[in-house]
Each structure stands twice: as C-alpha cells, then as structure tokens.
Amino acid sequence: MVMRQRHLQMIYDNLKPLYTVSDLQKACTRAAEEEKSAYDRCKSKTIYVNLVAYIVRRVRDEVAAAG
C-alpha cells in the first residue's frame, strides 16, 4: 500500500503544473484514476512499477507540451 501511495503522489506532483490552483482537485482525481488503472492492469509488482514510470513520463511530456 505504501508503494501505491508513493506512486500516486508522484503522478499527482507531475500533474499539478497542468491545473490551476482552483482545479487541483481535478489533478488529484486524474492521478487517482491513472494509478488505479495501472494497478488494475498489472499482475506483478515489476509490471506495475514500469507502467507507473510510463504514466509519469507521459504526464511530463504533456506538461512540456503545454509549456
């Protein structure tokens, strides 16, 4: 459970630049949805960690594109 919380926080921290202060709840919701989808799709810890890393990379690319 601690690992999932850490990854959720990592996704959320990377999503925050995409949202205004008043919309941070949306960032939290999206981070939870992204993490849950990764968890539900994975049968092993290794695959889960790799998928979360992919999600974080995708979010960082999205932030960079938004500039």
Buried (B, 14 or more C-beta within 10 A) or exposed (E): EEEBEEBBEBBBEBBBBBBEEEEEEEBBEBBEEBBEEBBEEBEEEEEBBEBBEEBBEEBEEEBEEEE
